Amino acid sequence: MSSKVERKKRVFSGVQPTGQIHIGNYVGAISLWVENQDLYDNIFCIVDLHSLTIPENVSPEYLRKKVREVAALYLACGIDPEKSTIFVQSHVPEHAELTWLLNCVTPMGWLERMTQYKTKAADMETVGTGLFDYPVLMAADILLYDTDLVPVGDDQKQHIEITRDIAQRFNHLYGEVFKIPDGLFRESGARIMGLDNPEMKMSKSLGEVKKRHSIGILDSADDIRDTIMRATTDSNMETRFEYASPGVKNLLVLYQVMTNSSKEEVEDHFRGKNYGALKKELVEVVIERLRPIQEKYKEIVEEEGYLDNILNRGKERAKEIAAVTLQRAKEHMGLI
């Protein structure tokens, strides 16, 4: 008697190729992808179209370089191209086409409420339509692949919610076309804060221009040591998660996720020790965790044609799936 083999749930996520990919991106997102890639059908994208939302900040040369850097870091961090699809967003034009279709069903009021848009727009004299429309492009990215789960940092929950809302509105208007995705969030370490300012999330863009704000995945051992040893703490000796100041808690969380420990194990280990001991041990843990990633990254970028081959294979598989979804959406809208 035979039984039907259940399809693996599909995961989609991506990283924007701007700024410095840092340890917060690694522990909050990329490491989660690596840990779970045997469980799911994985599609991981370099979302270069999203990088164009503030065009003044991104030159063509910079974007080309960063796209390849992010792709190589995916692989160096442990994403296996035999288990996961890796591709560049702009190489699959269905992303842009579906965005227009979704624009036509997305109320402007939904986009005006987006926290990320309001934060970025507040510092700009002129706001481009792309920045305002960013969540719809993100929805298209996710919905094109019949995505079940989207592994992201907890600051992206609002984007998952609006993606679900857009899909449900489209399905209500035109029939069941899109699968409604869920977020996949890490229990601890999903939000690593800046080491110079633990009141704000560690930032890719800020990390590229400000020393000691973040730990880049490709940072040297000396830079890692300098950043951690100068990280903001306080004048106490409190190493319990619940009672620690924001800066100390940030270091404790980072140690916890980098050593795969429980909170209780971390608190027991550092009970009675000062912050100097915490920082020194964290330095060694981070350097050792990043060393094999950095070595693998160097091998990947030095092997001629390897990265291009992986991205081309990923593009072809992504297009196969995306084209079917786009065709289905267009048929339901009466375009075909």
LINFEN-V349468 format. One record per residue. N is the residue number from 1. SS is DSSP state (H for helix, E for strand, L for the rest). PSI is psi in whole degrees, 0 to 359 (none if undefined). Layout:
# LINFEN-V349468
N|SS|PSI, N|SS|PSI
This chain:
# LINFEN-V349468
1|L|121, 2|L|151, 3|L|149, 4|L|132, 5|L|125, 6|L|133, 7|L|138, 8|L|145, 9|L|146, 10|E|136, 11|E|136, 12|E|136, 13|E|171, 14|E|165, 15|E|137, 16|L|131, 17|L|60, 18|L|156, 19|L|193, 20|L|118, 21|L|120, 22|E|180, 23|H|333, 24|H|320, 25|H|322, 26|H|307, 27|H|332, 28|H|338, 29|H|296, 30|H|318, 31|H|328, 32|H|321, 33|H|314, 34|H|314, 35|H|326, 36|H|7, 37|L|342, 38|L|341, 39|L|335, 40|L|167, 41|E|108, 42|E|134, 43|E|116, 44|E|129, 45|E|148, 46|E|109, 47|L|74, 48|L|333, 49|H|327, 50|H|333, 51|H|343, 52|H|359, 53|H|334, 54|H|80, 55|H|335, 56|H|339, 57|H|354, 58|L|110, 59|L|157, 60|H|318, 61|H|317, 62|H|314, 63|H|317, 64|H|316, 65|H|315, 66|H|327, 67|H|315, 68|H|324, 69|H|314, 70|H|317, 71|H|315, 72|H|324, 73|H|323, 74|H|308, 75|H|318, 76|H|328, 77|H|349, 78|L|4, 79|L|123, 80|L|117, 81|L|348, 82|L|341, 83|L|337, 84|E|149, 85|E|125, 86|E|126, 87|E|170, 88|E|129, 89|H|312, 90|H|346, 91|H|350, 92|L|94, 93|L|346, 94|H|334, 95|H|313, 96|H|321, 97|H|317, 98|H|328, 99|H|317, 100|H|317, 101|H|319, 102|H|327, 103|H|323, 104|L|349, 105|L|1, 106|L|116, 107|L|141, 108|H|328, 109|H|326, 110|H|318, 111|H|326, 112|H|338, 113|L|351, 114|L|124, 115|H|316, 116|H|320, 117|H|313, 118|H|322, 119|H|312, 120|H|319, 121|H|332, 122|L|334, 123|L|9, 124|L|141, 125|L|319, 126|L|126, 127|L|125, 128|L|154, 129|H|326, 130|H|321, 131|H|318, 132|H|322, 133|H|359, 134|H|314, 135|H|332, 136|H|321, 137|H|320, 138|H|321, 139|H|318, 140|H|318, 141|H|313, 142|H|314, 143|H|335, 144|L|334, 145|L|21, 146|L|48, 147|L|136, 148|L|317, 149|E|142, 150|E|104, 151|E|111, 152|L|168, 153|L|158, 154|H|344, 155|H|352, 156|H|8, 157|H|322, 158|H|326, 159|H|324, 160|H|320, 161|H|316, 162|H|329, 163|H|316, 164|H|318, 165|H|317, 166|H|315, 167|H|317, 168|H|321, 169|H|316, 170|H|313, 171|H|324, 172|H|321, 173|H|322, 174|H|359, 175|L|171, 176|L|102, 177|L|315, 178|L|140, 179|L|142, 180|L|114, 181|L|162, 182|E|156, 183|E|153, 184|E|111, 185|L|142, 186|L|141, 187|L|323, 188|L|145, 189|L|9, 190|L|344, 191|L|91, 192|L|133, 193|E|167, 194|L|139, 195|L|339, 196|L|336, 197|L|92, 198|L|4, 199|L|349, 200|L|149, 201|E|144, 202|L|130, 203|L|133, 204|H|314, 205|H|318, 206|H|323, 207|H|336, 208|H|336, 209|H|348, 210|L|121, 211|L|145, 212|L|12, 213|L|318, 214|L|171, 215|L|110, 216|E|145, 217|L|331, 218|L|10, 219|L|148, 220|L|162, 221|H|321, 222|H|318, 223|H|321, 224|H|313, 225|H|315, 226|H|318, 227|H|315, 228|H|317, 229|H|337, 230|L|7, 231|L|147, 232|L|128, 233|L|231, 234|L|191, 235|L|10, 236|L|192, 237|L|40, 238|L|114, 239|L|24, 240|L|134, 241|L|315, 242|L|329, 243|L|352, 244|L|152, 245|L|162, 246|H|318, 247|H|317, 248|H|317, 249|H|322, 250|H|317, 251|H|321, 252|H|317, 253|H|317, 254|H|317, 255|H|317, 256|H|310, 257|H|330, 258|H|340, 259|H|1, 260|L|43, 261|L|166, 262|L|165, 263|H|320, 264|H|320, 265|H|320, 266|H|316, 267|H|318, 268|H|319, 269|H|322, 270|H|7, 271|L|127, 272|L|357, 273|L|155, 274|L|176, 275|H|333, 276|H|319, 277|H|318, 278|H|314, 279|H|317, 280|H|317, 281|H|322, 282|H|322, 283|H|309, 284|H|320, 285|H|314, 286|H|315, 287|H|315, 288|H|326, 289|H|324, 290|H|340, 291|H|308, 292|H|330, 293|H|315, 294|H|321, 295|H|317, 296|H|320, 297|H|315, 298|H|319, 299|H|318, 300|H|312, 301|H|339, 302|H|345, 303|L|109, 304|L|128, 305|L|345, 306|H|309, 307|H|317, 308|H|320, 309|H|315, 310|H|314, 311|H|325, 312|H|317, 313|H|316, 314|H|320, 315|H|316, 316|H|318, 317|H|318, 318|H|318, 319|H|323, 320|H|315, 321|H|313, 322|H|321, 323|H|322, 324|H|315, 325|H|315, 326|H|317, 327|H|316, 328|H|316, 329|H|317, 330|H|321, 331|H|316, 332|H|333, 333|H|353, 334|L|15, 335|L|344, 336|L|none
